[in-house]
Amino acid sequence: MLPAESKRGKLALGNQAIRGMSGKNLGMPAVFVAVTAVVLLALPSRAEEARVPIPSGCKELAERAGLPLTLTHGEAARAVAYLRIMSGHDPAVARCRLALHG
């Protein structure tokens, strides 16, 4: 067994490490690394991405939104997310959802 004094010292060290991980006590290097990672992930890559054609049931919506008839993977993901929040009462939205799901 460790003496009580050593246990208290290790406990204090552990608590200090936990406090260091909280948002209040993050040092400037940690914030810089986090911001840099977010910026790098948000930037488009310089490599040419493969473009895929949109389904024929979605062409009316694409024309209405001013989108090209081919999309990159990122553009397609954003379009699908936007399609999820669009009203299903619009027949063009219903056709596009049907084209994507079946």
N, C-alpha and C positions, 0 to 999 in steps of 0.2 A: 504494500500500500504506500501511496505517496503521502507525505506530511500535508497537513491542512493548509499550510502556507503555499505550497506548490500548487495545490488544487485551485486556490483562490487566484493565484497568478495566472494560471492557464485559463480560468474562467474569465478573468478580466481581459485577457488577450483575445479570447473568442468573441466577447461582447464588443470589443473595439473593432474587430474585423467585420462584424455584422453592421455596426454603425457606419463603417466605411463604405458599405455597399448601398446604404440608403441614399436617396436622391439629395438630401441636404448636405451630405459630407463628401460628395464626389469631387475628386480633384480635377484640376483643369485638364490634365492629359486624358483622363477617362472621358470627359465631355467632348474633347477634340476628336478622340477616336470614334465615339458614337456618332457625332455629326458627320465626320468624314465617311463613315460606313453608309449612312443614310443617303448622302449626296451621291456616292459612287453607285449605289443600287438604283437610284432614281434616274441617273443619266442613261440615255440610250447607248447601246453598244455601237461601235463603229463598223462592225461586221454587217454585211447586208443580210437581213433576215429573209427567210423564205416567206412568200406571200401565198395565201390560199384564197380561192374564190369563195364568195359568200353563197349560201344556198339560194336557189331560184325563188323560194318563197319569201326571201328577205330583200329582194331587189327593190321593191317599192319603198320600203322603209329606208334603205340605203340611199336611194335617190332623194327622198324627202329630207334626209339628214345631211345630204351633201357628202356622203362617204364614197370612197372608190369601191369598185366591185371586187377588189382583192384586198385582203387585210393581213397585217403581220399578226403573230401570235398575241402580242400585247394589245393591239387594236381590237382583235377579236374578243379577247377576255373582257375588255372595257365595254364593248358593244353588247356582249351577253349579259353583263352586270346591269347595264342600262335597260336592256330589254326586260329584265326581271321586274323593274320598278315601273315600267310603262303600263298604261291601262289596257286591260284585256278586252275592253269594249270596242276598241279600234279593230276592224277586220284585218288590217295589214299586220298588226301586232300578233293577232291570233294565228294568221297564216305563217308568220315567221317562227313563232314558237312551235307550231306543228312541224315545220320543216326542220327545225333543229332537234326536236325530240323524237321524230319518227319518220 
